[in-house]
């Protein structure tokens, strides 16, 4: 299993809306590195859901329920989506500040590549964020 983090601005697509929908395709990725990360996702992989710009915190856990396919919002074949479904809301959102101040997470992609919208996490990073959010 692999672990990931995806970012969404809450006013565009929030964790609350995701839970209401029950499933969504993750679209709008227009960065090649983020796109390659989508392509690497496998069914069953776990995904941290991060509210960017407003809030700046990890709010929940999702899972990949369908591997990559052509992004239905564009005819450009360079872009793909995956389907995600919500799994669990974190009891306590884990802020970017908390992540930056945690010595265990100082090298996490969220800190090193802050503008990347889809990024891999190591299992121990994923587990640490869950611990912080419990």
Buried (B, 14 or more C-beta within 10 A) or exposed (E): EBBBBBBBEBEEBBBEEBBEEEEBBBBBBEEEEBBEBBEBBEEEBBBBBBBBEEBBBBBBBBBBBBBBEEBEEEEEEEBBBBBBBBEEBBEEBBBBEBBEEBEBBEEBBBEEEEEBBBBBBBEEBBEBBBEBBE
